[in-house]
Amino acid sequence: MTAIDEAITQLDALISRLKAGSTASAAAKPETDAPAPAAAAQSNGASKAAESTGASKTTEPAPAAAAAAEDAATQEAQRLAQKKKKDDKAAAKAAKAAASSGPVPAEGGALFNMANIRVGKIVKLDDIESEKLHKCQIDVGNGETKQIVAGLRKYYTSEQMLYRLVVVIINLKAAKLAGQLSEGMILAADAPKAGEPDDTLVQTLQPPEGSNPGDQVYLEGGAPSSEFPKTLKRDLWKKLAPSLTVQGGAATFDGKALVTSKGLVTLPDEMPDGASIH
């Protein structure tokens, strides 16, 4: 029971006591028999004497005071009831807002498992008017193809991209790049080139040998997730991405290697440790 509920209960009890006291007071007032003639005359004379001396007839104040207290208690109970109703409405609204935003994901592996990351195979490259972008049609398994626009044209020719196995995340919110719909992201690592600090080395993640489109990527020591949010919010991806790095030639998240059922997800030897993946 809340403090407001207790206050309302106490006020209700006070109102009941006041009503009971008023009733009891009225009931306790004795009824007097008609006075004997002599007594009546004497009483009448006393009344006249009192009137002649300016004495006033007194009234009993208790019922009026009880009524006033009862009114005040009723008003306070109504005020508290309205406040409780308002507070309950605000609490329900807050609970609804929290439910609509979904549960807050746990850190670490639980956060990583919200990202639907798979092996994909680039099966077609479409023409696009851009010096930086490749427009890729990617087989992501289960008969599903995703169109992904990737900023890799500076680092990979069309011949190098076509039929390449890559690692993709496919539940990011779709976006448009150069006016083209992109339904995911090809994951790649980047780092300054050795001896050429003004240039950047960019390489896509390499699925293990024997991989097939649709193979799920998960953390070493764990298991593939069977459920993903339909859309991974960008702010969650931004929270997750900084923990994706290269360590010992392997792609890792928080120090744990990314794997498929076929083995480790890796990068070429020239990609240095600590390189970021995005």
Sequence and secondary structure as in RCSB ss.txt:
>XXXX:A:sequence
MTAIDEAITQLDALISRLKAGSTASAAAKPETDAPAPAAAAQSNGASKAAESTGASKTTEPAPAAAAAAEDAATQ
EAQRLAQKKKKDDKAAAKAAKAAASSGPVPAEGGALFNMANIRVGKIVKLDDIESEKLHKCQIDVGNGETKQIVA
GLRKYYTSEQMLYRLVVVIINLKAAKLAGQLSEGMILAADAPKAGEPDDTLVQTLQPPEGSNPGDQVYLEGGAPS
SEFPKTLKRDLWKKLAPSLTVQGGAATFDGKALVTSKGLVTLPDEMPDGASIH
>XXXX:A:secstr
  HHHHHHHHHHHHHHHHHHHHHHHHHHS       HHHHHHHHHHHHHHHHTT       HHHHHHHHHHHHHH
HHHHHHHHHHHHHHHHHHHHHHHHHT     STHHHHTTS EEEEEEEEEE  S SS EEEEEE STT EEEEEE
S TTTS HHHHTT EEEEE  B  EEETTEEE SEE EEEEEETTEEEEEEEEE B  TT  TT B EETTS   
S   SSB HHHHHHHGGGEEEETTEEEETTEEEEETTEE B  TTS TT EE 
